[in-house]
C-alpha cells in the first residue's frame, strides 16, 4: 500500500486563501471555532457582523452532501466575542478519508484559532438521557477504525504519538456547566456509520462506558488535540439509540430534534462564547 499524499500543502493553501480573504488577524483573535452538527447549522446566522463563504470556495475543502448539514464558514461576533463557525462538516461515511474530514478544522487551527467547540447530534445510551437533552463531552471512544494521524508525520500537525489523557478541556467543560448546571456530561462514542447501530452494538457501547453515540467528532478531536487546541464538545441527544427506544431510527428524526432544540442550544453556545477569555 502506498503512503497517502502529503496533506500539509493542502491545509497551507486553504489557510493562505482564508487569510487573504478575511485577514489573518480575524482568526488569530477568534476566541473559538464552532463546528455545528446535524440540525444545528442555523446558529451561524445568529452571529453579528457576519461574513460567510461556502466550503466549495476554499481550495481543497470537501463539501458536505447530507441533508441537514450546512457547508459554510462564517466569521462574526457572538455577543461581542469574535468567533469562527463551520455550519457543517463532512463525514467519512460519505467516502471522505479521516484526513479529508479534518482538513477544515486543521486549517482553522493552523490560522491560530486556539479553542474549538465541536457539536453533534447523537443517540442517547445513558439511562439519564432523553431526546432533546444536551450533553457535555467528557471523553470519547474512537470506534471508526481509522485516525487522521495515519501516514507520514507532517510538521504543524503535531507529534507522531500525541497524548490523549485530557483531550476535552476540563476548564471549558466547567464553563459550559456554569451556564447550564442541568447539562449532562458523558462519553461520546464515534462510529463510522452511515447505518445506525444494532441493539447488540448499543449494549456493547453501554458496556464500554459510552453515554451517547454518533458518526462524527472523534477524528476532529484527535487531529486538534495533536495540534495543541483546547477542545469542548456538546452532543444534542436527538433520539434514543437502538434497543432503548421502541421505534425505528431515521435521519429525519435527527434533523427535527435539531430544530426543536435550536433555541436552548443557541442560547448556551452564544453565552459560552461571550464568557471565553480573549
Backbone bond lengths (Angstrom), bond angles and torsions (degrees), N, CA, C in turn:
res aa  C-N    CA-C-N  psi(-1)  N-CA   C-N-CA  omega(-1)  CA-C   N-CA-C  phi
1 X - - - 1.468 - - 1.530 108.99 -
2 X 1.325 116.21 129.54 1.461 119.91 179.88 1.521 110.19 -77.29
3 X 1.331 115.49 152.25 1.465 120.48 178.60 1.518 109.66 -69.17
4 X 1.333 117.61 145.98 1.466 119.83 177.65 1.516 111.49 -63.80
5 X 1.330 115.51 152.55 1.460 120.62 179.35 1.524 109.77 -63.65
6 X 1.314 115.95 155.20 1.473 120.98 -179.57 1.519 110.34 -59.72
7 X 1.304 115.97 133.48 1.458 122.79 -179.99 1.522 111.79 -93.63
8 X 1.318 116.78 -31.31 1.464 121.15 -173.82 1.528 113.40 -54.96
9 X 1.355 119.99 -45.89 1.469 118.34 -179.57 1.528 113.20 -60.16
10 X 1.334 117.72 -33.08 1.462 120.48 179.25 1.527 110.79 -68.07
11 X 1.324 116.18 -41.66 1.469 120.34 178.26 1.533 110.31 -67.47
12 X 1.311 117.24 -41.10 1.468 120.66 178.91 1.527 111.50 -62.83
13 X 1.330 116.57 -40.29 1.468 120.21 178.73 1.522 111.02 -64.50
14 X 1.336 116.47 -44.06 1.464 120.14 178.02 1.520 110.96 -63.17
15 X 1.329 116.59 -41.19 1.466 120.50 179.93 1.525 111.21 -63.87
16 X 1.309 116.55 -42.69 1.467 120.14 179.33 1.527 110.82 -63.58
17 X 1.326 117.07 -39.13 1.464 121.31 178.78 1.531 110.97 -62.53
18 X 1.338 116.78 -46.37 1.463 120.16 -178.44 1.524 111.77 -69.83
19 X 1.334 117.05 -35.56 1.464 119.82 177.33 1.519 110.68 -64.16
20 X 1.333 117.17 -38.54 1.461 120.87 178.35 1.527 110.82 -69.73
21 X 1.329 116.49 -33.95 1.466 120.70 -175.39 1.527 112.03 -77.25
22 X 1.332 116.80 -44.35 1.463 121.13 -173.98 1.521 114.16 -109.27
23 X 1.343 117.03 -14.91 1.458 121.27 -172.93 1.517 109.63 94.05
24 X 1.317 116.79 129.91 1.462 120.49 -177.91 1.522 112.04 -59.29
25 X 1.336 116.87 -31.64 1.467 120.02 -178.01 1.526 112.02 -65.98
26 X 1.340 118.02 -24.57 1.463 121.27 178.13 1.519 111.07 -58.70
27 X 1.303 116.42 -40.06 1.462 120.67 -177.70 1.526 110.79 -84.30
28 X 1.308 116.88 -36.41 1.462 120.38 -179.03 1.526 111.71 -64.16
29 X 1.342 117.20 -32.00 1.464 120.01 -178.04 1.530 112.95 -95.08
30 X 1.328 118.07 -4.97 1.470 120.53 179.05 1.530 109.85 -62.77
31 X 1.309 116.60 133.76 1.466 119.49 179.59 1.518 111.82 -75.76
32 X 1.332 116.38 -29.69 1.454 119.71 178.17 1.522 109.06 -161.48
33 X 1.318 115.10 160.40 1.457 121.71 165.41 1.517 107.64 -105.26
34 X 1.317 116.45 141.91 1.459 123.44 177.91 1.520 108.40 -111.02
35 X 1.311 117.64 127.58 1.458 122.13 174.74 1.519 106.66 -112.04
36 X 1.326 116.75 116.58 1.453 121.83 -170.05 1.525 110.68 -99.65
37 X 1.333 115.72 129.13 1.452 122.17 -177.37 1.514 112.70 -89.74
38 X 1.328 114.91 -168.58 1.462 122.89 -174.74 1.527 112.07 -53.02
39 X 1.331 115.62 127.46 1.452 120.88 176.30 1.510 115.50 76.98
40 X 1.356 117.54 -0.16 1.461 120.50 -173.93 1.526 112.77 -111.89
41 X 1.328 116.55 9.63 1.461 120.70 -170.75 1.517 113.57 -66.41
42 X 1.326 119.15 -20.34 1.461 120.95 -173.45 1.518 113.68 -72.56
43 X 1.314 118.26 -10.95 1.457 119.04 178.86 1.527 110.76 -60.01
44 X 1.304 117.31 -32.14 1.463 120.55 179.15 1.515 113.01 -56.94
45 X 1.323 116.79 -30.57 1.468 120.40 179.89 1.513 112.63 -74.80
46 X 1.351 117.86 -10.74 1.460 121.74 179.88 1.529 112.59 -86.51
47 X 1.318 117.96 -7.02 1.458 120.47 -178.38 1.526 110.80 -76.10
48 X 1.320 116.34 141.43 1.462 121.37 175.99 1.529 109.39 -84.36
49 X 1.332 115.34 155.93 1.479 122.12 178.11 1.527 110.80 51.84
50 X 1.315 116.36 40.92 1.456 120.69 -172.07 1.526 112.42 -79.36
51 X 1.320 113.57 142.20 1.469 121.97 170.23 1.521 107.41 -129.00
52 X 1.307 117.39 139.65 1.460 120.93 -167.92 1.520 111.36 -137.28
53 X 1.325 115.29 141.74 1.464 121.21 171.79 1.524 108.27 -136.39
54 X 1.326 118.26 142.66 1.468 119.69 176.60 1.521 111.30 -73.48
55 X 1.328 115.67 150.72 1.466 119.86 177.46 1.520 111.33 -52.80
56 X 1.324 116.34 -37.26 1.461 120.25 -175.40 1.509 114.14 -63.98
57 X 1.336 117.71 -17.01 1.460 120.09 179.30 1.529 112.42 -90.78
58 X 1.325 117.56 -5.75 1.464 121.62 178.93 1.527 107.95 -94.76
59 X 1.314 119.12 121.54 1.467 120.84 -175.87 1.525 112.21 -55.57
60 X 1.327 115.63 126.04 1.451 121.25 174.58 1.511 116.44 85.65
61 X 1.345 117.61 -8.66 1.463 118.53 -179.06 1.526 110.49 -80.84
62 X 1.346 117.49 127.76 1.467 119.37 173.70 1.528 110.90 -71.28
63 X 1.327 115.79 159.03 1.469 121.56 -173.50 1.528 109.75 -117.74
64 X 1.343 118.99 130.85 1.466 121.59 178.15 1.528 111.58 -62.59
65 X 1.327 114.61 148.05 1.462 119.51 179.58 1.531 111.62 -130.62
66 X 1.325 117.37 25.68 1.460 121.23 -175.82 1.520 109.56 -114.55
67 X 1.351 116.31 136.12 1.460 121.22 178.05 1.523 110.79 -58.35
68 X 1.335 115.53 136.52 1.458 120.41 179.14 1.509 113.64 90.90
69 X 1.346 116.87 -5.60 1.455 121.09 -179.78 1.523 108.99 -107.82
70 X 1.333 117.02 124.95 1.454 120.36 177.41 1.515 110.57 -75.88
71 X 1.334 115.47 176.13 1.449 119.85 -178.38 1.512 112.84 -153.79
72 X 1.338 116.89 46.97 1.458 121.02 -179.99 1.522 110.53 -133.96
73 X 1.322 115.43 153.15 1.454 122.34 168.46 1.517 107.40 -100.90
74 X 1.322 116.46 128.69 1.465 122.17 -179.58 1.521 108.57 -123.61
75 X 1.312 117.13 131.94 1.454 121.48 170.30 1.522 107.42 -112.08
76 X 1.322 117.03 142.01 1.457 120.07 -178.82 1.511 111.17 178.85
77 X 1.325 115.21 -161.92 1.461 122.15 -175.48 1.523 109.54 -118.16
78 X 1.327 116.31 130.96 1.453 122.86 175.26 1.524 107.76 -109.59
79 X 1.323 116.33 97.53 1.471 122.23 -176.65 1.524 111.75 51.20
80 X 1.306 114.57 47.69 1.451 121.02 176.38 1.504 115.09 89.15
81 X 1.332 117.74 -5.99 1.460 121.40 -179.10 1.528 109.75 -101.39
82 X 1.330 118.34 126.17 1.464 119.73 176.86 1.521 111.08 -70.07
83 X 1.326 115.99 130.02 1.460 121.03 -178.38 1.525 109.71 -139.64
84 X 1.324 114.25 164.74 1.462 122.82 172.39 1.520 106.65 -121.63
85 X 1.315 117.15 139.18 1.457 120.52 -174.78 1.523 110.46 -131.34
86 X 1.330 116.50 130.51 1.463 122.29 168.05 1.523 106.47 -101.22
87 X 1.328 117.27 116.49 1.467 120.00 -174.29 1.523 112.45 -79.53
88 X 1.305 117.38 7.81 1.454 121.99 176.36 1.518 109.52 -175.63
89 X 1.313 115.93 -173.89 1.468 122.47 179.02 1.517 107.95 -151.27
90 X 1.323 115.92 164.67 1.458 119.58 170.67 1.527 108.49 -96.89
91 X 1.325 115.79 154.53 1.444 122.33 -177.40 1.530 109.78 -119.10
92 X 1.297 115.75 149.53 1.460 119.63 -179.37 1.523 111.88 -66.81
93 X 1.341 117.60 -25.91 1.462 118.41 179.03 1.531 112.41 -67.75
94 X 1.339 117.75 -14.42 1.459 121.02 173.93 1.529 111.51 -77.98
95 X 1.324 116.71 -8.50 1.449 120.76 -179.19 1.514 113.92 111.34
96 X 1.342 117.99 -1.95 1.455 121.64 178.27 1.520 110.03 -77.31
97 X 1.308 116.71 149.87 1.460 120.81 172.97 1.526 109.53 -78.53
98 X 1.327 115.66 167.74 1.467 119.34 177.74 1.522 110.29 -61.65
99 X 1.318 117.89 -38.07 1.464 120.34 -178.90 1.525 110.99 -67.91
100 X 1.332 117.36 -36.13 1.466 119.69 175.63 1.533 110.53 -69.11
101 X 1.327 116.92 -35.95 1.464 120.79 -178.23 1.523 112.77 -65.95
102 X 1.331 117.53 -22.47 1.471 120.05 -179.35 1.524 112.72 -106.80
103 X 1.324 117.50 5.79 1.470 119.45 -174.70 1.520 112.03 -61.01
104 X 1.329 117.35 -40.29 1.470 119.74 -177.94 1.528 111.05 -66.09
105 X 1.331 117.39 -46.69 1.471 118.11 -178.02 1.530 110.88 -70.00
106 X 1.321 117.82 -34.28 1.461 119.27 174.69 1.528 111.13 -62.36
107 X 1.321 116.22 -36.71 1.468 120.16 178.36 1.528 110.11 -61.83
108 X 1.336 116.42 -47.57 1.464 120.06 -178.80 1.522 111.44 -64.65
109 X 1.317 116.32 -38.85 1.465 118.89 177.55 1.524 110.68 -65.41
110 X 1.329 117.67 -40.61 1.459 120.96 178.92 1.532 110.79 -62.95
111 X 1.335 116.76 -29.65 1.460 121.80 178.60 1.532 111.90 -78.54
112 X 1.330 117.33 -5.26 1.459 120.01 174.01 1.504 116.62 106.92
113 X 1.350 118.77 5.14 1.464 119.81 177.60 1.532 108.50 -65.65
114 X 1.348 118.33 124.60 1.466 119.79 -170.55 1.525 115.21 -86.10
115 X 1.340 116.61 -27.44 1.463 121.24 -174.05 1.524 109.77 -131.13
116 X 1.320 115.03 154.39 1.458 121.16 177.74 1.520 109.02 -137.11
117 X 1.336 115.82 137.21 1.453 122.38 170.28 1.524 106.82 -111.30
118 X 1.329 116.41 109.02 1.461 122.50 -178.40 1.524 108.49 -96.15
119 X 1.316 117.22 123.99 1.457 120.84 -179.16 1.520 110.15 -119.84
120 X 1.321 115.50 157.39 1.456 120.80 179.99 1.517 109.88 -159.58
121 X 1.314 114.96 165.39 1.456 122.07 166.91 1.520 107.17 -99.81
122 X 1.329 117.08 138.40 1.461 120.58 -172.80 1.516 110.65 -143.15
123 X 1.324 114.83 158.89 1.449 121.01 173.27 1.514 110.02 -86.66
124 X 1.310 117.53 133.99 1.455 121.48 -178.72 1.517 112.46 -80.90
125 X 1.323 115.55 132.15 1.464 122.23 177.83 1.522 110.71 -114.46
126 X 1.323 116.64 -38.57 1.459 121.37 -178.12 1.523 112.38 -60.53
127 X 1.323 116.28 144.56 1.460 121.33 -177.03 1.525 112.89 -61.49
128 X 1.335 116.18 -26.50 1.462 119.69 -175.28 1.522 113.01 -91.55
129 X 1.339 118.00 2.58 1.459 121.02 -175.96 1.521 111.46 -99.28
130 X 1.346 114.65 139.77 1.457 122.37 176.21 1.523 108.39 -128.69
131 X 1.323 116.30 157.91 1.456 120.42 176.36 1.524 109.77 -56.72
132 X 1.339 115.94 131.66 1.459 121.76 -178.32 1.514 113.67 100.11
133 X 1.337 117.73 -12.49 1.461 120.46 178.14 1.528 110.94 -73.07
134 X 1.340 115.56 155.66 1.456 122.75 172.88 1.518 108.80 -111.36
135 X 1.329 116.51 135.87 1.464 122.00 -177.38 1.517 110.38 -125.53
136 X 1.324 117.04 126.88 1.455 122.38 172.27 1.531 108.15 -77.01
137 X 1.324 116.77 131.58 1.465 120.87 -179.62 1.531 108.93 -80.47
138 X 1.330 115.71 122.06 1.461 120.79 177.62 1.524 112.01 -98.60
139 X 1.328 116.79 -23.67 1.465 122.22 179.31 1.519 106.99 -166.84
140 X 1.327 116.94 173.22 1.457 118.68 179.92 1.521 111.98 -142.16
141 X 1.321 114.44 161.94 1.462 123.53 171.39 1.524 107.49 -117.01
142 X 1.318 117.23 119.13 1.465 120.28 175.68 1.517 108.29 -90.71
143 X 1.331 115.87 99.90 1.461 122.24 179.54 1.524 111.13 -113.37
144 X 1.333 115.95 25.78 1.466 120.10 179.09 1.522 112.28 -79.86
145 X 1.321 116.90 -17.63 1.459 119.91 -177.96 1.510 113.93 85.34
146 X 1.337 116.86 7.37 1.458 119.52 -179.88 1.525 109.45 -151.24
147 X 1.332 115.63 178.75 1.460 122.34 -179.63 1.517 109.00 -154.49
148 X 1.335 117.90 148.37 1.470 120.05 176.72 1.520 112.93 -71.47
149 X 1.341 117.78 -8.01 1.459 121.04 -178.24 1.528 112.42 -89.02
150 X 1.331 118.39 2.17 1.456 121.00 175.60 1.525 110.29 -60.98
151 X 1.322 115.79 147.70 1.455 119.73 175.31 1.509 112.07 97.29
152 X 1.326 115.84 -166.75 1.469 120.10 -175.68 1.523 111.75 -68.03
153 X 1.332 115.84 150.93 1.460 121.17 173.34 1.526 108.17 -74.10
154 X 1.334 116.34 126.95 1.458 120.89 -179.01 1.531 109.05 -119.22
155 X 1.304 116.29 130.55 1.463 122.04 -178.01 1.528 109.84 -55.88
156 X 1.314 115.41 133.73 1.459 120.02 179.56 1.508 113.64 100.53
157 X 1.336 117.67 -17.45 1.460 120.72 179.60 1.520 112.30 -98.15
158 X 1.332 117.96 -0.84 1.448 120.19 177.21 1.512 113.27 103.32
159 X 1.327 117.04 -178.51 1.461 121.59 -174.29 1.530 113.05 -74.61
160 X 1.301 115.49 166.74 1.458 122.20 176.72 1.526 111.43 -64.26
161 X 1.337 116.87 -40.98 1.463 121.76 -175.69 1.528 110.10 -124.88
162 X 1.331 118.05 74.49 1.476 119.56 -177.04 1.520 111.94 -70.44
163 X 1.329 115.74 141.58 1.461 122.07 174.33 1.525 109.20 -69.81
164 X 1.326 116.54 140.12 1.468 120.73 179.77 1.535 111.58 -127.43
165 X 1.309 116.38 28.51 1.465 118.64 -178.30 1.522 112.54 -75.19
166 X 1.338 117.87 -16.24 1.465 120.55 179.51 1.526 109.81 -146.76
167 X 1.337 115.37 61.31 1.462 120.17 -178.53 1.524 111.16 -65.17
168 X 1.350 116.08 -43.69 1.465 121.32 -174.77 1.525 108.99 -96.00
169 X 1.319 116.04 112.74 1.460 122.65 -168.88 1.531 111.60 -62.45
170 X 1.325 118.45 122.42 1.468 120.59 -177.60 1.527 113.54 -65.34
171 X 1.331 117.48 -31.38 1.469 119.92 179.10 1.523 110.84 -67.43
172 X 1.321 117.00 -40.79 1.459 120.46 178.26 1.524 111.32 -68.92
173 X 1.333 116.87 -36.58 1.469 119.80 175.24 1.520 110.57 -62.15
174 X 1.329 116.07 -42.40 1.464 120.85 179.76 1.526 110.79 -63.84
175 X 1.324 116.98 -37.73 1.460 120.86 178.50 1.523 110.59 -63.45
176 X 1.321 117.58 -45.16 1.467 120.46 178.71 1.523 110.76 -59.65
177 X 1.311 116.95 -42.73 1.457 119.84 -176.79 1.527 112.11 -76.49
178 X 1.333 117.56 -20.42 1.465 119.23 174.13 1.527 110.69 -70.69
179 X 1.315 116.77 -27.57 1.458 121.37 178.02 1.525 110.94 -80.02
180 X 1.335 115.27 -41.39 1.465 121.29 178.91 1.524 108.79 -129.22
181 X 1.325 119.03 88.39 1.468 121.34 -177.36 1.525 113.87 -60.41
182 X 1.346 116.96 -19.60 1.459 119.84 -178.78 1.519 113.10 -86.18
183 X 1.328 117.97 3.07 1.460 120.10 179.29 1.523 110.75 -62.86
184 X 1.311 114.90 140.02 1.461 120.22 171.87 1.530 108.85 -77.89
185 X 1.308 116.64 162.83 1.461 121.83 176.61 1.520 107.95 -140.75
186 X 1.338 117.22 136.90 1.449 118.14 -178.48 1.511 113.32 -174.33
187 X 1.323 114.69 -174.20 1.465 123.78 -175.33 1.529 109.37 -94.10
188 X 1.324 115.56 130.60 1.467 122.16 178.10 1.522 109.40 -99.84
189 X 1.312 117.04 126.13 1.460 122.03 176.19 1.519 109.07 -99.95
190 X 1.336 116.61 122.76 1.452 121.33 179.05 1.517 110.62 -102.76
191 X 1.344 116.48 120.13 1.456 123.29 176.68 1.520 109.88 -113.51
192 X 1.314 116.57 168.55 1.460 120.16 -174.61 1.522 112.34 -73.58
193 X 1.351 118.91 -41.70 1.456 121.12 -173.91 1.522 110.46 74.20
194 X 1.337 119.42 -167.00 1.465 126.79 0.37 1.525 114.86 -83.63
195 X 1.335 118.40 -8.37 1.465 117.88 177.06 1.527 109.51 -69.18
196 X 1.318 114.87 146.42 1.458 118.70 173.80 1.529 109.72 -72.17
197 X 1.307 117.04 165.87 1.457 121.73 -175.10 1.536 110.40 -76.18
198 X 1.324 115.50 151.86 1.453 120.00 173.60 1.529 109.26 -79.77
199 X 1.327 117.85 161.69 1.463 118.84 175.71 1.524 112.74 -56.09
200 X 1.341 117.72 -36.67 1.463 119.80 178.37 1.528 111.13 -65.28
201 X 1.344 116.58 -39.08 1.460 119.89 178.01 1.530 111.14 -66.37
202 X 1.310 116.81 -36.96 1.460 119.92 177.82 1.529 110.54 -65.54
203 X 1.326 116.73 -39.81 1.474 118.98 176.17 1.529 110.62 -62.98
204 X 1.333 116.54 -38.29 1.461 120.24 176.36 1.520 110.89 -62.24
205 X 1.339 116.52 -45.65 1.463 120.89 -178.83 1.528 110.91 -63.37
206 X 1.311 115.93 -39.64 1.469 119.41 177.22 1.531 109.61 -61.17
207 X 1.321 116.54 -41.23 1.454 120.55 178.58 1.516 113.49 -65.35
208 X 1.333 116.10 -28.82 1.466 121.26 177.73 1.519 112.99 -81.26
209 X 1.320 116.63 -6.30 1.455 119.98 177.33 1.508 115.50 99.21
210 X 1.343 117.92 9.83 1.464 120.58 -179.55 1.525 110.82 -75.22
211 X 1.330 115.16 141.95 1.460 122.13 174.98 1.525 111.84 -101.24
212 X 1.342 116.42 -26.73 1.457 122.16 -178.64 1.520 108.57 -150.34
213 X 1.331 116.20 156.82 1.463 120.58 -176.61 1.522 109.58 -136.39
214 X 1.353 115.70 140.40 1.453 121.18 178.78 1.510 111.20 -154.45
215 X 1.335 115.89 -167.71 1.459 122.00 -171.38 1.522 112.50 -124.46
216 X 1.325 116.92 28.15 1.463 119.55 -177.19 1.518 109.59 -151.70
217 X 1.331 115.96 -165.99 1.473 125.46 163.53 1.527 114.68 76.57
218 X 1.345 118.61 -44.61 1.461 118.72 -170.23 1.531 112.16 -67.80
219 X 1.333 118.28 -39.02 1.471 117.89 -179.73 1.525 110.52 -70.38
220 X 1.330 117.15 -33.85 1.470 119.88 174.58 1.525 110.20 -62.43
221 X 1.331 116.42 -43.73 1.460 120.59 -179.17 1.524 111.01 -62.77
222 X 1.318 117.50 -41.25 1.463 121.22 178.96 1.522 110.57 -62.23
223 X 1.329 117.01 -47.63 1.465 121.06 -177.74 1.522 111.26 -65.13
224 X 1.316 117.30 -44.63 1.466 120.85 -176.74 1.518 111.90 -70.94
225 X 1.315 117.32 -38.61 1.460 120.26 176.30 1.526 110.52 -60.50
226 X 1.331 116.88 -41.67 1.463 120.60 178.93 1.527 111.43 -62.98
227 X 1.334 116.88 -28.68 1.464 121.72 -179.64 1.526 112.38 -90.57
228 X 1.333 117.56 5.22 1.457 120.70 174.21 1.510 116.24 84.28
229 X 1.332 118.34 13.87 1.466 120.37 178.62 1.522 110.47 -77.61
230 X 1.325 116.00 153.73 1.461 121.88 172.78 1.529 108.10 -93.01
231 X 1.344 116.33 130.92 1.454 120.81 -170.64 1.517 112.25 -119.36
232 X 1.327 114.88 140.94 1.457 123.41 165.67 1.516 107.15 -128.86
233 X 1.325 116.43 155.07 1.455 120.50 -179.37 1.509 112.29 -141.35
234 X 1.333 115.95 144.17 1.463 122.75 176.65 1.517 109.13 -132.52
235 X 1.318 116.01 129.00 1.467 121.28 173.36 1.523 109.03 -109.72
236 X 1.330 115.73 129.62 1.451 121.31 168.33 1.524 107.23 -88.86
237 X 1.315 117.11 119.44 1.463 120.39 177.54 1.526 107.03 -77.06
238 X 1.324 115.50 102.66 1.463 120.73 -174.50 1.519 112.08 -87.43
239 X 1.319 116.53 -20.75 1.461 121.74 -178.57 1.529 108.00 -165.17
240 X 1.307 116.16 165.11 1.459 120.23 172.13 1.524 108.29 -87.44
241 X 1.325 117.08 141.11 1.453 121.88 -174.34 1.528 111.29 -66.68
242 X 1.328 115.18 164.56 1.469 121.65 -175.74 1.525 111.13 -56.91
243 X 1.338 115.07 137.51 1.457 120.02 179.21 1.509 112.77 89.68
244 X 1.344 116.98 -16.19 1.468 120.83 177.26 1.529 108.84 -96.38
245 X 1.343 115.74 -46.97 1.462 120.29 173.47 1.530 109.68 -88.22
246 X 1.314 116.72 159.02 1.468 121.23 -178.96 1.523 112.77 -88.59
247 X 1.343 117.08 -10.23 1.455 120.35 -173.99 1.528 111.00 -104.73
248 X 1.342 117.91 151.83 1.472 120.53 176.69 1.527 110.77 -64.06
249 X 1.336 115.82 155.70 1.457 121.76 -179.71 1.518 110.30 -92.74
250 X 1.343 116.43 147.59 1.463 120.01 176.58 1.522 109.86 -153.64
251 X 1.342 116.17 155.87 1.462 121.32 -175.35 1.522 111.56 -68.34
252 X 1.342 117.86 -31.46 1.460 120.24 179.82 1.533 110.80 -60.64
253 X 1.336 115.59 -34.45 1.465 120.65 177.66 1.525 110.66 -62.94
254 X 1.331 116.30 -39.39 1.463 121.30 179.66 1.528 110.28 -63.25
255 X 1.330 116.48 -46.93 1.465 121.05 -179.51 1.523 110.28 -63.78
256 X 1.339 116.99 -43.34 1.459 120.80 -179.50 1.522 111.48 -63.14
257 X 1.325 117.11 -37.46 1.461 120.05 178.54 1.519 110.86 -64.48
258 X 1.334 116.69 -36.69 1.450 120.39 176.87 1.510 112.08 -62.62
259 X 1.328 115.98 -41.55 1.465 120.31 178.08 1.521 110.48 -63.04
260 X 1.322 116.72 -43.61 1.458 120.96 -177.61 1.522 112.27 -66.52
261 X 1.331 116.06 -36.12 1.468 120.42 -176.55 1.515 113.21 -91.22
262 X 1.332 116.96 1.86 1.462 120.63 -171.12 1.526 112.80 -56.68
263 X 1.312 117.62 -42.15 1.456 120.46 -176.36 1.518 112.65 -63.45
264 X 1.334 117.12 -50.99 1.466 119.44 -178.22 1.518 111.52 -68.63
265 X 1.322 116.82 -35.74 1.457 120.01 178.07 1.526 110.98 -64.95
266 X 1.330 116.46 -47.27 1.464 120.96 -178.62 1.521 111.16 -61.46
267 X 1.324 117.08 -44.80 1.464 121.03 -179.49 1.529 110.73 -60.72
268 X 1.317 116.92 -44.51 1.459 120.82 -179.54 1.524 111.20 -62.81
269 X 1.320 117.30 -46.73 1.464 120.41 -174.98 1.523 111.08 -69.58
270 X 1.329 117.81 -41.28 1.463 119.65 179.47 1.531 110.94 -63.84
271 X 1.323 116.87 -41.73 1.462 119.87 178.92 1.535 110.37 -66.91
272 X 1.316 116.52 -39.94 1.465 121.21 176.82 1.529 110.48 -57.64
273 X 1.320 116.60 -47.80 1.473 119.91 -179.77 1.524 110.95 -59.78
274 X 1.336 116.53 -41.37 1.462 120.13 -176.18 1.518 112.35 -66.61
275 X 1.328 118.03 -22.67 1.464 121.25 -177.26 1.533 113.36 -95.91
276 X 1.315 117.73 -4.54 1.462 120.03 178.60 1.524 110.20 -70.99
277 X 1.315 117.93 142.51 1.470 119.64 177.19 1.516 111.59 -68.21
278 X 1.310 115.92 150.17 1.475 120.97 178.68 1.519 110.03 -68.83
